[in-house]
Amino acid sequence: MAAVEILIATGTARDMIRDAGRVGELRDYIRDSREQYGMQTFDQHLMDLVADEVVTYETAAAASSNPADFELQVRTLRRRSRVATAPDVDGVAGSRVEGLTTE
């Protein structure tokens, strides 16, 4: 399964690319523009693939841009949804994370 990052060439994105001092802002812009423009970061797509049970959490975490940050995002998503979307987040089946269990 392919995981992809999508960048739409908006005026703001073009300005960030042209200005070397703003290139670092691009990833956050892509992440924050998901709803408005349909952009997505690589890690956002990995999160979707885990949530849809297309790939395992372990596979997605290993492929993520920053595995520690990816784990934090999974934990945050789980807290918000109150649904375990990533089994074995701690590497232990059935572990408890802030009152939630993974099965």
PASEBA-1860 file (N, C-alpha, C; in nm, 3 decimals):
! residues 103
1> MAAVEILI> 0.085/-0.118/0.000/0.000/0.000/0.000/0.090/0.124/0.000 ~ 0.060/0.214/-0.085/0.136/0.339/-0.093/0.078/0.440/0.005 ~ 0.166/0.512/0.071/0.127/0.627/0.154/0.187/0.749/0.086 ~ 0.107/0.853/0.070/0.154/0.968/-0.006/0.129/1.100/0.067 ~ 0.217/1.195/0.037/0.200/1.331/0.084/0.144/1.410/-0.034 ~ 0.048/1.496/-0.007/-0.014/1.575/-0.114/0.002/1.722/-0.081 ~ 0.062/1.794/-0.175/0.078/1.939/-0.165/0.007/2.002/-0.284 ~ -0.086/2.090/-0.257/-0.153/2.167/-0.362/-0.077/2.299/-0.376
9> ATGTARDM> -0.046/2.335/-0.497/0.034/2.455/-0.523/-0.050/2.582/-0.509 ~ -0.085/2.613/-0.384/-0.156/2.738/-0.357/-0.056/2.853/-0.360 ~ -0.106/2.972/-0.359/-0.018/3.089/-0.356/0.071/3.089/-0.232 ~ 0.013/3.052/-0.120/0.091/3.047/0.004/0.200/2.942/-0.004 ~ 0.167/2.825/-0.056/0.268/2.718/-0.070/0.380/2.763/-0.163 ~ 0.345/2.828/-0.272/0.448/2.878/-0.365/0.540/2.979/-0.298 ~ 0.480/3.070/-0.220/0.561/3.169/-0.148/0.657/3.103/-0.050 ~ 0.610/3.000/0.020/0.696/2.929/0.115/0.812/2.859/0.045
17> IRDAGRVG> 0.785/2.802/-0.071/0.889/2.733/-0.146/0.992/2.832/-0.199 ~ 0.947/2.947/-0.245/1.038/3.049/-0.298/1.128/3.111/-0.191 ~ 1.077/3.123/-0.071/1.149/3.188/0.038/1.216/3.081/0.124 ~ 1.347/3.065/0.110/1.421/2.962/0.183/1.399/2.970/0.333 ~ 1.372/3.087/0.385/1.349/3.103/0.527/1.214/3.050/0.573 ~ 1.124/3.024/0.479/0.990/2.977/0.515/0.967/2.830/0.480 ~ 1.062/2.766/0.415/1.044/2.626/0.374/1.009/2.538/0.493 ~ 1.064/2.567/0.607/1.036/2.490/0.727/0.890/2.496/0.771
25> ELRDYIRD> 0.818/2.595/0.726/0.676/2.610/0.760/0.586/2.524/0.673 ~ 0.641/2.471/0.566/0.560/2.402/0.465/0.489/2.279/0.521 ~ 0.557/2.199/0.600/0.496/2.077/0.653/0.373/2.111/0.738 ~ 0.385/2.211/0.826/0.271/2.252/0.908/0.158/2.306/0.822 ~ 0.193/2.379/0.717/0.092/2.433/0.626/0.016/2.319/0.558 ~ 0.089/2.219/0.513/0.023/2.103/0.449/-0.071/2.036/0.550 ~ -0.022/2.011/0.669/-0.102/1.945/0.773/-0.228/2.024/0.805 ~ -0.213/2.155/0.821/-0.325/2.240/0.859/-0.422/2.267/0.746
33> SREQYGMQ> -0.381/2.240/0.622/-0.466/2.268/0.505/-0.541/2.145/0.456 ~ -0.543/2.042/0.536/-0.606/1.917/0.494/-0.753/1.936/0.459 ~ -0.827/1.995/0.547/-0.971/2.012/0.523/-0.998/2.112/0.410 ~ -0.929/2.223/0.412/-0.957/2.329/0.316/-0.916/2.294/0.174 ~ -0.797/2.236/0.156/-0.744/2.213/0.022/-0.725/2.067/-0.015 ~ -0.745/1.975/0.079/-0.725/1.834/0.050/-0.580/1.790/0.053 ~ -0.496/1.870/0.117/-0.355/1.833/0.131/-0.343/1.731/0.244 ~ -0.232/1.660/0.246/-0.204/1.572/0.359/-0.055/1.547/0.368
41> TFDQHLMD> -0.007/1.534/0.491/0.132/1.495/0.510/0.141/1.343/0.495 ~ 0.261/1.296/0.477/0.286/1.153/0.468/0.235/1.083/0.595 ~ 0.265/1.141/0.710/0.224/1.080/0.836/0.073/1.084/0.856 ~ 0.005/1.188/0.808/-0.141/1.191/0.816/-0.199/1.074/0.736 ~ -0.143/1.048/0.619/-0.194/0.938/0.540/-0.165/0.804/0.608 ~ -0.048/0.792/0.669/-0.019/0.670/0.745/-0.121/0.651/0.858 ~ -0.157/0.759/0.926/-0.257/0.751/1.032/-0.390/0.700/0.977 ~ -0.429/0.751/0.861/-0.554/0.705/0.797/-0.547/0.557/0.764
49> LVADEVVT> -0.433/0.512/0.714/-0.417/0.372/0.678/-0.425/0.282/0.801 ~ -0.371/0.328/0.912/-0.382/0.251/1.037/-0.527/0.250/1.084 ~ -0.591/0.367/1.084/-0.730/0.377/1.130/-0.823/0.290/1.046 ~ -0.794/0.280/0.916/-0.876/0.198/0.826/-0.833/0.051/0.824 ~ -0.734/0.019/0.909/-0.681/-0.117/0.922/-0.626/-0.172/0.791 ~ -0.567/-0.082/0.711/-0.503/-0.122/0.586/-0.359/-0.165/0.613 ~ -0.294/-0.097/0.707/-0.159/-0.134/0.750/-0.158/-0.139/0.903 ~ -0.064/-0.211/0.957/-0.053/-0.220/1.102/0.014/-0.095/1.157
57> YETAAAAS> -0.009/-0.073/1.286/0.055/0.039/1.352/0.207/0.027/1.340 ~ 0.259/-0.092/1.362/0.404/-0.113/1.359/0.463/-0.078/1.223 ~ 0.397/-0.118/1.116/0.444/-0.087/0.981/0.441/0.062/0.956 ~ 0.333/0.127/0.995/0.320/0.272/0.976/0.423/0.348/1.058 ~ 0.442/0.309/1.183/0.539/0.378/1.268/0.680/0.365/1.213 ~ 0.714/0.247/1.162/0.847/0.226/1.106/0.870/0.310/0.981 ~ 0.765/0.337/0.906/0.777/0.414/0.782/0.759/0.564/0.804 ~ 0.712/0.604/0.921/0.681/0.745/0.946/0.805/0.833/0.943
65> SNPADFEL> 0.781/0.961/0.924/0.889/1.059/0.920/0.962/1.069/1.053 ~ 0.885/1.057/1.162/0.941/1.065/1.297/0.860/0.970/1.385 ~ 0.911/0.847/1.408/0.833/0.747/1.483/0.783/0.793/1.621 ~ 0.863/0.868/1.695/0.820/0.915/1.827/0.702/1.011/1.814 ~ 0.709/1.101/1.718/0.600/1.196/1.693/0.477/1.122/1.643 ~ 0.497/1.022/1.559/0.386/0.943/1.507/0.312/0.873/1.621 ~ 0.387/0.816/1.715/0.324/0.750/1.830/0.242/0.850/1.911 ~ 0.295/0.970/1.930/0.223/1.074/2.002/0.093/1.110/1.929
73> QVRTLRRR> 0.099/1.120/1.798/-0.021/1.151/1.720/-0.125/1.040/1.734 ~ -0.081/0.915/1.734/-0.174/0.803/1.750/-0.240/0.810/1.887 ~ -0.161/0.835/1.990/-0.217/0.846/2.125/-0.318/0.960/2.133 ~ -0.288/1.074/2.072/-0.378/1.188/2.073/-0.508/1.154/2.001 ~ -0.498/1.089/1.887/-0.616/1.048/1.812/-0.701/0.954/1.896 ~ -0.636/0.862/1.964/-0.710/0.766/2.046/-0.783/0.836/2.159 ~ -0.719/0.933/2.220/-0.785/1.006/2.329/-0.906/1.081/2.277 ~ -0.892/1.141/2.161/-1.003/1.219/2.105/-1.119/1.130/2.066
81> SRVATAPD> -1.091/1.020/2.002/-1.198/0.935/1.951/-1.249/0.836/2.054 ~ -1.167/0.809/2.158/-1.200/0.709/2.258/-1.217/0.571/2.196 ~ -1.155/0.553/2.079/-1.158/0.424/2.011/-1.014/0.384/1.985 ~ -0.977/0.263/2.013/-0.841/0.214/1.988/-0.823/0.192/1.840 ~ -0.746/0.280/1.774/-0.725/0.267/1.631/-0.591/0.207/1.597 ~ -0.503/0.197/1.695/-0.370/0.143/1.669/-0.337/0.037/1.773 ~ -0.354/-0.089/1.738/-0.326/-0.194/1.836/-0.179/-0.195/1.875 ~ -0.154/-0.233/1.999/-0.018/-0.252/2.049/0.067/-0.125/2.042
89> VDGVAGSR> 0.010/-0.010/2.074/0.085/0.115/2.069/0.210/0.107/2.154 ~ 0.199/0.041/2.268/0.315/0.029/2.356/0.394/-0.098/2.329 ~ 0.357/-0.171/2.224/0.425/-0.295/2.194/0.372/-0.412/2.276 ~ 0.266/-0.389/2.354/0.210/-0.493/2.438/0.060/-0.501/2.412 ~ 0.015/-0.616/2.363/-0.128/-0.633/2.337/-0.206/-0.617/2.467 ~ -0.318/-0.546/2.459/-0.404/-0.529/2.575/-0.350/-0.431/2.677 ~ -0.254/-0.347/2.642/-0.201/-0.250/2.738/-0.299/-0.137/2.759 ~ -0.285/-0.070/2.873/-0.372/0.042/2.903/-0.299/0.171/2.879
97> VEGLTTE> -0.367/0.263/2.810/-0.312/0.397/2.785/-0.419/0.496/2.828 ~ -0.394/0.562/2.939/-0.486/0.663/2.993/-0.630/0.613/2.995 ~ -0.648/0.495/3.048/-0.784/0.444/3.064/-0.838/0.372/2.942 ~ -0.763/0.368/2.834/-0.808/0.299/2.714/-0.730/0.170/2.701 ~ -0.793/0.069/2.650/-0.722/-0.056/2.628/-0.705/-0.080/2.480 ~ -0.598/-0.148/2.445/-0.579/-0.191/2.307/-0.603/-0.340/2.305 ~ -0.666/-0.388/2.207/-0.697/-0.530/2.194/-0.630/-0.584/2.070
END
